[in-house]
Each structure stands twice: as structure tokens, then as C-alpha cells.
Amino acid sequence: MLLFQNSSHSIVTTPAEISDPNGLVLVGEVLVVTAYFLVAAILFYLALRRDDRERKVVLALFGVIALMGGAVHALNFWGSASGDMLLTLRLIFGVIALVGAFLLFRAIPAMMAIPSQWQLKKTNEDLRAQVEEKEKAQVALREAQQELEDRVLKRSAQAITATRELEREVESRKRAEKQLISKNYELVKKNADLDDFVYYASRDLKGPVLNVTGLVEAIREELPPGNQELNQLFARLDDSVSSIHRKLNNLAEVSRIQRPIAEEHLLMVSFALVLEQVKERLAEPLRLSNANLQADFSAAPEVYFSRDNLYSLLTNLLSNAIKYRDTQRPLQISLSSSLQDQYLVLRVQDNGMGMDLSQYGQHLFSMFRRFHDHVEGSGVGLYIIKRIMDNSRGKVEVQSVLGEGTTFLLYFVRHDQQTGTRI
């Protein structure tokens, strides 16, 4: 593109010169100018039609440069203009074209950032591939969701089935529980009736037994003394009547302890006072056995309990110590009380015959079970002790060594009274 031409070579356009060689030059200039303007017009049109700023700027700059080139060539049509003005215009057009070229150079990085058709095509292909992968992933996800829904439905159905089975089981257990409650009620009622029968029967039979005792004594007085056979017969009758009397007393005691203790019968009971009553009852056996009895209740002198039940406990414990004493050494019996956590503990220890707990321990508190046959007994003493302690939410422990002695530990539940912490 020719921006500057020497004014001395300017061509003056006249119609007469078109037919000579210079006229052909003029026609060529006209075509060049027209081409420049058409190119500029096309570039400006494209710039207006573009949406992206980068291409719009580049096309506009190219259009400016093409317009300036066409303008420089167009100046040849005005050869009559002064040489200075023509040079000034050419200078202005050249500066504008140079500025456009500079701006075009500055726009190169933005143009380079615009992807080419090949790059766009490749990008589109990558996008399509990503879309396909995404669609595959969505299909797999839908399949997984469907599988999960199927599993959930299956598990839900299983849960519903299990719930129904559980409900049926619960209903069945409720029915069984109602039947059990009904049976327990009947059993409790029958046991109560049986206890009442045993209690009243044992009480009512005491009268006839006493009558038999009196009749035996009356017959003995009427018969002549000194008859050895009759004396042996009456001795056996006395033993039988005494045995019946003891069994009736034991049955009455067993029946009594089965009954619940009324609240008004529970009070603070002194160990020492009840022990004195027991010693009075067992005075003769204690004297005959030459027993040395020691008691220390200083740690816990009283217990919140039934007086009758405590009396029964001490009576049976001391009776056992006397009956199962070791005849080879003096009988030693010691009683003491102590406090352990929520319990008051009564300790009754003797130096009697002892027993093998590994052999008899599991049957120790069974009714009518005896472990020594050389002494008389009914086999209900330890049962009574166990039942009394169980009914009062206490417990019994036994420590025994064969040939050394036995220790009974009775655990009474401690109670809080209005006056403070009491037993």
C-alpha cells in the first residue's frame, strides 16, 4: 500500500487523458480505491454483526486501515490541490493507519485467545464425550437408584413381615402372661388356703395331742409300778406324743412365716431383750449342754423387724448349736451385730460338729432335710430361718468347717426412720 507519493509525480485527471497510458493508470487507481472502500465497508459490516468484542475490534481496525489506504489512493483524483495540503492529508491518513496497526498489534493476544475452528471442533467433541459419559453415569446412577429402591422395598417388606411376626409373638406372650398371671393367682390362692389349713389343722390337733398325753399319764398312774415292759411302752408313747407335738408346732410355725407381716408388727426390736426371752425358753437345754453364751450387740443394738420372727430366728439358731454340739469340748456360742453397707449383719457362731458344705450346701435350707441322725430334729429349723430372711428381703450365709464349728450370717435390710438413720 502506497501512503506517500511525490507531488511532482501527481497525476491530473482529465477525460482526454483516459485514452492514453496515463488514463489507464487512473482507471487502475479508481479500481484500487473502490476495492479498498469495499473491503473497508465489508470489514465494518462484519464488525457490526459480530457479538464478541475481540473480533469486532480487530475487524474494525482492519476496516480503518483499508479505509485509510483507499483514501490515500483517492487523493490522486484531486491532483489540482496544492502539494502541501495533499501531503498533510496523506500524513494524517498515514498516522491514522499506523495507529490502527498499533492497536491491531495490541489486540493480537485477545485474538490468540479466541479458539480456532479446529479447536472449537475438538472442544465440541470433548464436550460431547463428556456429555456421553455423564449420560452413562446418569444411567448407571438411575440403575443404582432403582436397585436401591428395590432393596429398600424388599427390606421394607421383610421388616413388615418381621414386625407382624413380632406383633403375633407379643400377642402370644401377652396371652401366655395373662394365663400365667391367672395360674399364679390360683396358685397363690391355693397356697394361702393350704397355709390356712395347715395353720388351723396344726392348732386344732394340739388339743387332741394334749388329751392323749393326759390319758397316757392317767393310765400310767392306774397301772401298778415296777412293770418294765409297761414302762418301756409308756416311754415310747411319750416319745411319739412329743414328736407329734413338735411336728405340729413346726407346721404351725412354717404356716405362720408364710403369711405377710403387717406394718404395725414391724418395730425397732432389741437383740438383747429377745435373746433373754430365748435363753429363758432354752434354759434347760443350755444348762444340760453346759453352754457358754456370749453376746455383743454394741455395733447395732436394734433392728427394724418383727419381734416374733426375730424370736424364731434366735430360737432355731441356738437350738441347732445345742443339738449339733461337739460332746468332746465345751459348747461356745457367740452372737454379735455389725453394719455393712445397706445391711445389718447378725453373726451367730458355735464350735460344734460343723458340716461339709460341699456335700450338703445346696440342700441346707430345704424343708425336712436332716444331715445328722444321731440327734432328734424335724428338719424345718433352717428352712424357717431362710424363709423369714427371704420374706424380709434379707439373706442368709453359712460358713462351716467339719469338726470345727458353724457360723450363720443373717443380713437384715437397713431402714431409715424419722429420727435419723436407723436399722
C-alpha positions as a Python dict, from the first residue, in 0.01 Angstrom:
ca = {
    (1, 'M'): (0, 0, 0),
    (2, 'L'): (145, 329, -105),
    (3, 'L'): (80, 601, 157),
    (4, 'F'): (308, 882, 35),
    (5, 'Q'): (381, 985, -328),
    (6, 'N'): (592, 1274, -461),
    (7, 'S'): (379, 1573, -552),
    (8, 'S'): (588, 1619, -865),
    (9, 'H'): (453, 1292, -991),
    (10, 'S'): (88, 1379, -924),
    (11, 'I'): (-149, 1283, -1197),
    (12, 'V'): (-401, 1536, -1313),
    (13, 'T'): (-719, 1365, -1421),
    (14, 'T'): (-887, 1484, -1739),
    (15, 'P'): (-1128, 1299, -1963),
    (16, 'A'): (-899, 1340, -2260),
    (17, 'E'): (-621, 1154, -2087),
    (18, 'I'): (-814, 840, -2020),
    (19, 'S'): (-733, 704, -2361),
    (20, 'D'): (-356, 742, -2322),
    (21, 'P'): (-131, 538, -2100),
    (22, 'N'): (-179, 774, -1808),
    (23, 'G'): (-552, 719, -1840),
    (24, 'L'): (-505, 352, -1781),
    (25, 'V'): (-318, 436, -1462),
    (26, 'L'): (-615, 644, -1350),
    (27, 'V'): (-857, 360, -1415),
    (28, 'G'): (-633, 133, -1211),
    (29, 'E'): (-633, 386, -926),
    (30, 'V'): (-1012, 403, -936),
    (31, 'L'): (-1037, 25, -913),
    (32, 'V'): (-788, 14, -625),
    (33, 'V'): (-975, 288, -436),
    (34, 'T'): (-1304, 107, -496),
    (35, 'A'): (-1154, -219, -376),
    (36, 'Y'): (-1017, -53, -62),
    (37, 'F'): (-1352, 108, 19),
    (38, 'L'): (-1544, -213, -49),
    (39, 'V'): (-1304, -408, 178),
    (40, 'A'): (-1341, -141, 446),
    (41, 'A'): (-1720, -149, 412),
    (42, 'I'): (-1725, -529, 435),
    (43, 'L'): (-1499, -524, 743),
    (44, 'F'): (-1716, -259, 915),
    (45, 'Y'): (-2029, -459, 834),
    (46, 'L'): (-1874, -775, 978),
    (47, 'A'): (-1764, -580, 1284),
    (48, 'L'): (-2120, -460, 1339),
    (49, 'R'): (-2258, -813, 1300),
    (50, 'R'): (-2018, -976, 1545),
    (51, 'D'): (-2119, -1032, 1906),
    (52, 'D'): (-1774, -1092, 2052),
    (53, 'R'): (-1580, -781, 2136),
    (54, 'E'): (-1236, -912, 2032),
    (55, 'R'): (-1332, -992, 1673),
    (56, 'K'): (-1540, -672, 1648),
    (57, 'V'): (-1231, -462, 1741),
    (58, 'V'): (-996, -646, 1504),
    (59, 'L'): (-1238, -620, 1210),
    (60, 'A'): (-1294, -252, 1280),
    (61, 'L'): (-916, -187, 1287),
    (62, 'F'): (-868, -371, 959),
    (63, 'G'): (-1152, -165, 816),
    (64, 'V'): (-988, 159, 929),
    (65, 'I'): (-655, 57, 773),
    (66, 'A'): (-830, -40, 445),
    (67, 'L'): (-1026, 288, 451),
    (68, 'M'): (-704, 487, 501),
    (69, 'G'): (-538, 302, 213),
    (70, 'G'): (-834, 377, -13),
    (71, 'A'): (-829, 741, 97),
    (72, 'V'): (-460, 778, 6),
    (73, 'H'): (-525, 640, -342),
    (74, 'A'): (-835, 860, -369),
    (75, 'L'): (-618, 1171, -327),
    (76, 'N'): (-477, 1106, -677),
    (77, 'F'): (-812, 1223, -817),
    (78, 'W'): (-753, 1570, -680),
    (79, 'G'): (-421, 1646, -837),
    (80, 'S'): (-520, 2017, -863),
    (81, 'A'): (-496, 2051, -482),
    (82, 'S'): (-188, 2222, -352),
    (83, 'G'): (102, 1996, -282),
    (84, 'D'): (119, 2090, 87),
    (85, 'M'): (-245, 2004, 153),
    (86, 'L'): (-211, 1673, -27),
    (87, 'L'): (94, 1583, 176),
    (88, 'T'): (-82, 1685, 500),
    (89, 'L'): (-381, 1467, 420),
    (90, 'R'): (-158, 1178, 332),
    (91, 'L'): (29, 1231, 659),
    (92, 'I'): (-296, 1231, 857),
    (93, 'F'): (-420, 919, 680),
    (94, 'G'): (-85, 750, 738),
    (95, 'V'): (-89, 835, 1108),
    (96, 'I'): (-442, 700, 1140),
    (97, 'A'): (-338, 381, 958),
    (98, 'L'): (-29, 348, 1183),
    (99, 'V'): (-237, 394, 1496),
    (100, 'G'): (-478, 129, 1363),
    (101, 'A'): (-185, -107, 1303),
    (102, 'F'): (-57, -44, 1658),
    (103, 'L'): (-399, -114, 1807),
    (104, 'L'): (-425, -421, 1590),
    (105, 'F'): (-91, -539, 1733),
    (106, 'R'): (-224, -482, 2084),
    (107, 'A'): (-531, -690, 2000),
    (108, 'I'): (-323, -990, 1893),
    (109, 'P'): (-325, -1159, 2244),
    (110, 'A'): (-704, -1130, 2260),
    (111, 'M'): (-729, -1272, 1908),
    (112, 'M'): (-495, -1556, 2001),
    (113, 'A'): (-721, -1638, 2295),
    (114, 'I'): (-1010, -1690, 2057),
    (115, 'P'): (-1020, -2061, 1970),
    (116, 'S'): (-991, -2163, 1609),
    (117, 'Q'): (-1250, -2365, 1423),
    (118, 'W'): (-1043, -2679, 1474),
    (119, 'Q'): (-1011, -2606, 1844),
    (120, 'L'): (-1384, -2542, 1867),
    (121, 'K'): (-1450, -2866, 1688),
    (122, 'K'): (-1218, -3055, 1919),
    (123, 'T'): (-1373, -2885, 2222),
    (124, 'N'): (-1718, -2978, 2096),
    (125, 'E'): (-1606, -3336, 2052),
    (126, 'D'): (-1468, -3339, 2408),
    (127, 'L'): (-1791, -3188, 2535),
    (128, 'R'): (-1993, -3449, 2351),
    (129, 'A'): (-1771, -3720, 2500),
    (130, 'Q'): (-1820, -3569, 2846),
    (131, 'V'): (-2195, -3548, 2784),
    (132, 'E'): (-2199, -3911, 2681),
    (133, 'E'): (-2000, -4008, 2990),
    (134, 'K'): (-2237, -3803, 3200),
    (135, 'E'): (-2535, -3971, 3039),
    (136, 'K'): (-2377, -4310, 3104),
    (137, 'A'): (-2313, -4210, 3465),
    (138, 'Q'): (-2673, -4092, 3496),
    (139, 'V'): (-2795, -4420, 3352),
    (140, 'A'): (-2574, -4611, 3596),
    (141, 'L'): (-2697, -4384, 3876),
    (142, 'R'): (-3059, -4446, 3780),
    (143, 'E'): (-2990, -4820, 3772),
    (144, 'A'): (-2822, -4798, 4113),
    (145, 'Q'): (-3114, -4594, 4246),
    (146, 'Q'): (-3358, -4845, 4107),
    (147, 'E'): (-3160, -5130, 4262),
    (148, 'L'): (-3150, -4941, 4591),
    (149, 'E'): (-3524, -4880, 4574),
    (150, 'D'): (-3579, -5248, 4505),
    (151, 'R'): (-3363, -5336, 4804),
    (152, 'V'): (-3545, -5084, 5021),
    (153, 'L'): (-3879, -5226, 4912),
    (154, 'K'): (-3755, -5576, 4977),
    (155, 'R'): (-3616, -5482, 5318),
    (156, 'S'): (-3935, -5292, 5396),
    (157, 'A'): (-4139, -5597, 5309),
    (158, 'Q'): (-3912, -5810, 5527),
    (159, 'A'): (-3939, -5553, 5808),
    (160, 'I'): (-4317, -5550, 5777),
    (161, 'T'): (-4322, -5930, 5786),
    (162, 'A'): (-4088, -5935, 6086),
    (163, 'T'): (-4298, -5669, 6258),
    (164, 'R'): (-4613, -5870, 6203),
    (165, 'E'): (-4442, -6182, 6334),
    (166, 'L'): (-4318, -5984, 6633),
    (167, 'E'): (-4668, -5849, 6693),
    (168, 'R'): (-4804, -6202, 6680),
    (169, 'E'): (-4530, -6313, 6919),
    (170, 'V'): (-4609, -6023, 7152),
    (171, 'E'): (-4978, -6110, 7143),
    (172, 'S'): (-4894, -6472, 7209),
    (173, 'R'): (-4672, -6374, 7502),
    (174, 'K'): (-4942, -6143, 7635),
    (175, 'R'): (-5189, -6428, 7627),
    (176, 'A'): (-4934, -6655, 7793),
    (177, 'E'): (-4862, -6384, 8051),
    (178, 'K'): (-5233, -6346, 8125),
    (179, 'Q'): (-5262, -6722, 8163),
    (180, 'L'): (-4953, -6723, 8385),
    (181, 'I'): (-5094, -6442, 8598),
    (182, 'S'): (-5420, -6631, 8627),
    (183, 'K'): (-5236, -6952, 8719),
    (184, 'N'): (-5019, -6763, 8968),
    (185, 'Y'): (-5327, -6610, 9123),
    (186, 'E'): (-5483, -6953, 9155),
    (187, 'L'): (-5158, -7091, 9296),
    (188, 'V'): (-5128, -6806, 9547),
    (189, 'K'): (-5488, -6862, 9648),
    (190, 'K'): (-5433, -7236, 9684),
    (191, 'N'): (-5113, -7179, 9880),
    (192, 'A'): (-5297, -6936, 10107),
    (193, 'D'): (-5573, -7188, 10153),
    (194, 'L'): (-5317, -7459, 10220),
    (195, 'D'): (-5135, -7239, 10472),
    (196, 'D'): (-5463, -7165, 10642),
    (197, 'F'): (-5546, -7535, 10650),
    (198, 'V'): (-5204, -7629, 10791),
    (199, 'Y'): (-5219, -7349, 11047),
    (200, 'Y'): (-5566, -7429, 11172),
    (201, 'A'): (-5516, -7805, 11148),
    (202, 'S'): (-5193, -7792, 11349),
    (203, 'R'): (-5358, -7563, 11603),
    (204, 'D'): (-5669, -7778, 11631),
    (205, 'L'): (-5468, -8100, 11658),
    (206, 'K'): (-5275, -7971, 11955),
    (207, 'G'): (-5582, -8024, 12175),
    (208, 'P'): (-5623, -8396, 12094),
    (209, 'V'): (-5248, -8449, 12133),
    (210, 'L'): (-5256, -8290, 12476),
    (211, 'N'): (-5556, -8506, 12559),
    (212, 'V'): (-5362, -8814, 12453),
    (213, 'T'): (-5075, -8701, 12673),
    (214, 'G'): (-5312, -8663, 12966),
    (215, 'L'): (-5474, -9003, 12902),
    (216, 'V'): (-5135, -9173, 12883),
    (217, 'E'): (-5038, -9014, 13213),
    (218, 'A'): (-5370, -9119, 13372),
    (219, 'I'): (-5331, -9478, 13253),
    (220, 'R'): (-4975, -9483, 13385),
    (221, 'E'): (-5095, -9377, 13726),
    (222, 'E'): (-5362, -9651, 13735),
    (223, 'L'): (-5123, -9933, 13645),
    (224, 'P'): (-4902, -10098, 13906),
    (225, 'P'): (-4548, -9959, 13911),
    (226, 'G'): (-4238, -10167, 13853),
    (227, 'N'): (-4355, -10333, 13530),
    (228, 'Q'): (-4053, -10299, 13297),
    (229, 'E'): (-4242, -10375, 12980),
    (230, 'L'): (-4512, -10121, 13056),
    (231, 'N'): (-4251, -9860, 13141),
    (232, 'Q'): (-4084, -9914, 12802),
    (233, 'L'): (-4420, -9895, 12628),
    (234, 'F'): (-4512, -9569, 12801),
    (235, 'A'): (-4167, -9425, 12722),
    (236, 'R'): (-4225, -9499, 12356),
    (237, 'L'): (-4571, -9342, 12380),
    (238, 'D'): (-4420, -9031, 12540),
    (239, 'D'): (-4164, -9004, 12261),
    (240, 'S'): (-4431, -9043, 11993),
    (241, 'V'): (-4659, -8785, 12151),
    (242, 'S'): (-4368, -8544, 12195),
    (243, 'S'): (-4267, -8596, 11832),
    (244, 'I'): (-4623, -8529, 11715),
    (245, 'H'): (-4637, -8219, 11933),
    (246, 'R'): (-4308, -8087, 11791),
    (247, 'K'): (-4417, -8150, 11434),
    (248, 'L'): (-4745, -7971, 11492),
    (249, 'N'): (-4556, -7675, 11640),
    (250, 'N'): (-4318, -7671, 11343),
    (251, 'L'): (-4604, -7686, 11092),
    (252, 'A'): (-4777, -7401, 11272),
    (253, 'E'): (-4453, -7200, 11265),
    (254, 'V'): (-4397, -7271, 10892),
    (255, 'S'): (-4753, -7166, 10818),
    (256, 'R'): (-4711, -6850, 11024),
    (257, 'I'): (-4397, -6729, 10848),
    (258, 'Q'): (-4563, -6772, 10507),
    (259, 'R'): (-4810, -6500, 10595),
    (260, 'P'): (-4711, -6139, 10513),
    (261, 'I'): (-4608, -5929, 10811),
    (262, 'A'): (-4842, -5639, 10886),
    (263, 'E'): (-4678, -5298, 10907),
    (264, 'E'): (-4787, -5250, 11268),
    (265, 'H'): (-4590, -5562, 11365),
    (266, 'L'): (-4263, -5408, 11240),
    (267, 'L'): (-4078, -5204, 11503),
    (268, 'M'): (-3733, -5145, 11647),
    (269, 'V'): (-3655, -5466, 11833),
    (270, 'S'): (-3367, -5509, 12079),
    (271, 'F'): (-3143, -5808, 12015),
    (272, 'A'): (-3054, -5832, 12382),
    (273, 'L'): (-3417, -5841, 12504),
    (274, 'V'): (-3524, -6105, 12252),
    (275, 'L'): (-3211, -6310, 12332),
    (276, 'E'): (-3305, -6308, 12701),
    (277, 'Q'): (-3650, -6446, 12613),
    (278, 'V'): (-3491, -6720, 12401),
    (279, 'K'): (-3248, -6808, 12684),
    (280, 'E'): (-3543, -6845, 12921),
    (281, 'R'): (-3715, -7085, 12683),
    (282, 'L'): (-3395, -7285, 12623),
    (283, 'A'): (-3272, -7262, 12981),
    (284, 'E'): (-3278, -7638, 13043),
    (285, 'P'): (-3100, -7736, 12714),
    (286, 'L'): (-2841, -7464, 12771),
    (287, 'R'): (-2781, -7589, 13126),
    (288, 'L'): (-2755, -7954, 13022),
    (289, 'S'): (-2511, -7871, 12740),
    (290, 'N'): (-2307, -7650, 12975),
    (291, 'A'): (-2305, -7385, 12703),
    (292, 'N'): (-2104, -7063, 12734),
    (293, 'L'): (-2306, -6798, 12552),
    (294, 'Q'): (-2157, -6455, 12479),
    (295, 'A'): (-2331, -6163, 12300),
    (296, 'D'): (-2211, -5822, 12183),
    (297, 'F'): (-2471, -5604, 12008),
    (298, 'S'): (-2300, -5270, 12070),
    (299, 'A'): (-2241, -5201, 11698),
    (300, 'A'): (-2614, -5237, 11620),
    (301, 'P'): (-2829, -5299, 11926),
    (302, 'E'): (-3167, -5285, 11745),
    (303, 'V'): (-3320, -5398, 11418),
    (304, 'Y'): (-3640, -5288, 11242),
    (305, 'F'): (-3811, -5626, 11231),
    (306, 'S'): (-4094, -5844, 11360),
    (307, 'R'): (-4038, -5941, 11724),
    (308, 'D'): (-4191, -6286, 11671),
    (309, 'N'): (-3976, -6354, 11366),
    (310, 'L'): (-3657, -6243, 11543),
    (311, 'Y'): (-3751, -6465, 11835),
    (312, 'S'): (-3799, -6759, 11595),
    (313, 'L'): (-3462, -6689, 11428),
    (314, 'L'): (-3265, -6685, 11751),
    (315, 'T'): (-3451, -6988, 11890),
    (316, 'N'): (-3373, -7202, 11586),
    (317, 'L'): (-3010, -7086, 11567),
    (318, 'L'): (-2939, -7158, 11934),
    (319, 'S'): (-3132, -7488, 11921),
    (320, 'N'): (-2918, -7602, 11627),
    (321, 'A'): (-2600, -7501, 11811),
    (322, 'I'): (-2709, -7705, 12113),
    (323, 'K'): (-2827, -8011, 11919),
    (324, 'Y'): (-2520, -8030, 11694),
    (325, 'R'): (-2256, -7953, 11957),
    (326, 'D'): (-1933, -8150, 11981),
    (327, 'T'): (-1951, -8355, 12301),
    (328, 'Q'): (-1572, -8369, 12318),
    (329, 'R'): (-1539, -7997, 12410),
    (330, 'P'): (-1745, -7734, 12594),
    (331, 'L'): (-2003, -7559, 12378),
    (332, 'Q'): (-1915, -7198, 12291),
    (333, 'I'): (-2181, -6975, 12129),
    (334, 'S'): (-2114, -6612, 12039),
    (335, 'L'): (-2356, -6358, 11892),
    (336, 'S'): (-2265, -6014, 11754),
    (337, 'S'): (-2404, -5747, 11523),
    (338, 'S'): (-2239, -5511, 11272),
    (339, 'L'): (-2323, -5272, 10989),
    (340, 'Q'): (-2219, -5346, 10631),
    (341, 'D'): (-2336, -5110, 10355),
    (342, 'Q'): (-2716, -5142, 10333),
    (343, 'Y'): (-2729, -5438, 10572),
    (344, 'L'): (-2724, -5503, 10943),
    (345, 'V'): (-2547, -5835, 10995),
    (346, 'L'): (-2620, -6071, 11283),
    (347, 'R'): (-2340, -6323, 11338),
    (348, 'V'): (-2408, -6647, 11532),
    (349, 'Q'): (-2102, -6873, 11573),
    (350, 'D'): (-2052, -7204, 11754),
    (351, 'N'): (-1774, -7458, 11793),
    (352, 'G'): (-1995, -7758, 11724),
    (353, 'M'): (-1964, -8054, 11490),
    (354, 'G'): (-1974, -7847, 11172),
    (355, 'M'): (-2079, -7982, 10833),
    (356, 'D'): (-1946, -8048, 10485),
    (357, 'L'): (-2099, -7767, 10278),
    (358, 'S'): (-1963, -7911, 9953),
    (359, 'Q'): (-2188, -8213, 10012),
    (360, 'Y'): (-2491, -8061, 10183),
    (361, 'G'): (-2471, -7691, 10096),
    (362, 'Q'): (-2729, -7687, 9816),
    (363, 'H'): (-2987, -7873, 10032),
    (364, 'L'): (-2905, -7694, 10356),
    (365, 'F'): (-3226, -7488, 10374),
    (366, 'S'): (-3465, -7747, 10230),
    (367, 'M'): (-3768, -7847, 10435),
    (368, 'F'): (-3750, -8177, 10627),
    (369, 'R'): (-3385, -8230, 10529),
    (370, 'R'): (-3159, -8356, 10810),
    (371, 'F'): (-2785, -8417, 10792),
    (372, 'H'): (-2728, -8582, 11134),
    (373, 'D'): (-2936, -8878, 11252),
    (374, 'H'): (-2787, -8921, 11599),
    (375, 'V'): (-2989, -8628, 11739),
    (376, 'E'): (-3362, -8563, 11723),
    (377, 'G'): (-3494, -8295, 11495),
    (378, 'S'): (-3768, -8210, 11247),
    (379, 'G'): (-3559, -8067, 10963),
    (380, 'V'): (-3751, -7740, 10940),
    (381, 'G'): (-3537, -7507, 11154),
    (382, 'L'): (-3304, -7388, 10877),
    (383, 'Y'): (-3596, -7372, 10633),
    (384, 'I'): (-3778, -7137, 10873),
    (385, 'I'): (-3466, -6919, 10904),
    (386, 'K'): (-3428, -6896, 10525),
    (387, 'R'): (-3797, -6818, 10467),
    (388, 'I'): (-3807, -6545, 10730),
    (389, 'M'): (-3499, -6371, 10583),
    (390, 'D'): (-3622, -6406, 10224),
    (391, 'N'): (-3963, -6262, 10312),
    (392, 'S'): (-3793, -5957, 10467),
    (393, 'R'): (-3566, -5905, 10161),
    (394, 'G'): (-3264, -6019, 10360),
    (395, 'K'): (-3032, -6314, 10309),
    (396, 'V'): (-2850, -6591, 10496),
    (397, 'E'): (-2493, -6711, 10458),
    (398, 'V'): (-2336, -7016, 10621),
    (399, 'Q'): (-1970, -7083, 10692),
    (400, 'S'): (-1885, -7424, 10835),
    (401, 'V'): (-1584, -7649, 10879),
    (402, 'L'): (-1636, -8011, 10968),
    (403, 'G'): (-1510, -8073, 11320),
    (404, 'E'): (-1454, -7702, 11398),
    (405, 'G'): (-1795, -7533, 11402),
    (406, 'T'): (-2052, -7332, 11208),
    (407, 'T'): (-2118, -6961, 11160),
    (408, 'F'): (-2452, -6819, 11043),
    (409, 'L'): (-2460, -6466, 10898),
    (410, 'L'): (-2807, -6307, 10882),
    (411, 'Y'): (-2831, -5991, 10667),
    (412, 'F'): (-3117, -5759, 10763),
    (413, 'V'): (-3208, -5469, 10532),
    (414, 'R'): (-3143, -5132, 10695),
    (415, 'H'): (-3429, -4881, 10717),
    (416, 'D'): (-3436, -4503, 10762),
    (417, 'Q'): (-3660, -4380, 11042),
    (418, 'Q'): (-3788, -4033, 11119),
    (419, 'T'): (-3533, -3987, 11395),
    (420, 'G'): (-3244, -4039, 11159),
    (421, 'T'): (-3062, -4330, 11007),
    (422, 'R'): (-3197, -4634, 11185),
    (423, 'I'): (-3193, -5007, 11123),
}
